[in-house]
Amino acid sequence: MEIGLPRFNEVFEKADLPRDHYGPLFEALSALGTESITRGISAAYRRLGDLGATFAADDSDQRVIPVDWMPRILPGDHWERLSSGLLQRGRAINAWLEALYGDGQDVVPDELVESSVFYRPHTIPQGSSPVRVYGPDVVHMGGGEYVVLEDNVRVPSGVAYSEAIRRAGMHALPELFQPYRLARIFSYYDALRRTLEDAAPDGVDGPNVAVVTRGSGDSAYFEHSRIAEACGVSLLTLADCHVRDGEVRARSDGRRIDVIYRRFDEDYVDTDLPELKNVYLEGRVGFVNGFGVGVADDKAIFPFVPEMIEAYLGERPILSNAPTYSLAEEESRAEAMERLPEMVLKPREGYGAQGLLIGPEAGREEIEDARRNVRKNPTGFVVQETLEFSTHVLDEGSDDAAEEVFIDLRTFVLPALGYLMPGGLTRVARPGTRVVNSTAGGGCKDTWVLEG
């Protein structure tokens, strides 16, 4: 195998020489043999199907999430630094949002905040931890240096898929796990339930919590139903709820709902249950994540997170941001447009690779179209430096098993509890691209964090 320098390959130090922490895995694979591995991979996919781990592709067909069964392994010291850095970011983002929707903030220029499509000019209940579920994406540059690509605070997803992949792998290929002591991920749901219950209004004991979804047509409905089941809470849609006497109640039995874990964009509240917003703003129902937190997802706000850490926590940032630049100023915009073939262009409100342009992978016509879009709406985009982040290898069942592929890591953070699930969802790009999103043809890997 050719290991493409200067990229950092997670598995191999050089061709055919695995890193120390991958050595036991390759010994286990060798002992199993190709035929047993192939059978195990087939069994793992069947298990995923039995668990219902599906998502809706562009054609709306539900399909089992694509998984590569060669796991990613993170040394314990890597995880310790990474978790400290992500918890720090979560605390700082919450402090900034409370200031923004409270007495005011002075870290981010007002014009950037007010031009964000996610900004909601209202006052939120203070002390409520606006972001209780946080899903930042990070990449590894090598040597334990992790860089944050973006923050996801609106409706971060993927945790149930991560759990399903782990369960399927342990069921079908248990021999791969035997040489390792891995940090356990299944306690995530206990921690999630605690942070949801903690979001209840003051004075509410034994709160009634509901996961609220757009319904079975949502691409991530499997995750919504799995979270509700694992946390032992109700699964409802907005149509299953109504507001009566200043309280949110379930239509089926009239029970008061004290906490809503929303798994939809908050704009649907305005169309489907507009009374709900005032109940939240009056502190009568907890909302996870809160109204207006999406402003922290804005790509133009992202570069200011290190300053939030320094301003609100009085600490130095543990993790770096991917270098990100605004296109609002004409001089910096002209330079960025000249360098666009070597940079990444993102819409400020984009998600799931929508509107994403990776300059080194784009053709001339795509570059020119992007330049035209920026000229029409220069404040609607940011650019990032294109990073040469780490790569991984694929399992023997893949048609591209000999290829290196780019990977990132979607992590699952509960900032108010100081909890981070040990692992996360490693997302895998197709060969030849850095785009890891499943909607763009990417896949997933299990993420193993080593204990001790």
C-alpha positions, 0 to 999 in steps of 0.5 A: 500500500502506498501511504500518501505523504504528507498525509497522516495515515492512522493505521500504518507508519509506512507500507505494511508496518502498522502502528503499535495500537493496530498490531493486535487488530491485524493479528486477529484479522490474520487469525480469522482469515479472509473467508471468516472476515467476509462472512463476519462482514455480511453478518454485521450488515444483517445485524445493522438491518435488524437494528433498523440502522437506516437513513433516507438517501436522496431518492428517499429510499431507506437503506442501511447505513454504509459501514466500513468494518476496519475500525478506527482506534484512538489512543487514550492520551489522544482522547484525553486531550480531544475530550478536554478541548471539546468540552471547553468549546461547549462551555464557551459556546454556551456562555456566549449564547447566554450573553448574546441572549441576555445582557449582550456580548462583545466577542463577535461583531454585531453585524455578523450576528444580526445577519445570521439566518439563525439569530433570534432576537429574544431573551432566553431563560438564563442558566438553562444551558442553551446547548445541551447536545453538541456534535462538533466535527474534528480531524486529526493532523497527526501526532495527536493534533486535532483540529475542529472543522465546524460546530454543530449545535442545532440538531447534531445527529449520528450517535445512534448509528455509532451505537448500532455499528458497535453492537453489530461489530461485537455481534458479528466479529467479536474476535477483533475486540478481544485483544483490546480494552475499549472505553464503553459507549453505551452509557451515553444514553444514561448521561443524555437522559440526565442532561434532558431531565436537568433541562426541566423548568425550576421546581419540576421533579420527575420531569416528563421528557419527550423526543419530538421528531418530524416523523417517520419520513425524517432521514434520521428517524431511526436515531430519534426512535432509538434515543427515545427507546434507550432513554425511556422517554416518549417519542412524539411529533409536534402534531402530537402536542398542544398548548393548554393554559401555558403548558405543553401537553401530549394529545394522547393522554393529556400529560404535561411535557416538561422537556422537549428534545427537538430533532427538527429545525426550530422553524417548524415550530412557527408553522406547526405549533407556534404557541410553543415558542412563548411557553419556552421563552416564559420558562415553562418547558425545557427545550434541547437545544434551545431556540436561537442556538443555531447562530453558533452554527453559522460558519461566520461565527465559527472563527470566534470560538477561540475568543469566546474561550478566552473571554468567557472562560479565561482559558487558552483554547486547547484545540485549534479551528480550521483557518476560516475567513469571512468574505465580507471585506472586499480586499480579503474577498479578492484574495480568497477568490484568487486562491479559491482553487486551493480552498474550501468554500462553505455557505454560512448556513450550510450543512450536510455538504450542501453548497460545499466546494472543495477547490482542489477537487473542483473543475474550472466550471465549478470554480467559476460558478462559485465565484459568481455566487460569491459576487452575488452574495459575498456575506453568505459564504466563508472560506477555509484552508484545505487541510491535509487531514488524516486517512485510513484504510478500508476493510477487505470487503471493499472494492477500494480496499487498497485505497487510502480514504480521508476520515473525520470524527463526529463527536457527541458532547453533553456540555452541561454534564461535562460528558463526552461519549468515548468514541463517536462516528468516524465518517469516511469519504469515498476515495479521491475526495474529502467529503465524508457526508453520507448524503454525498456517498460517504460511509462510517467506521466504528471508533475505538478509544483505548482504555489505560 
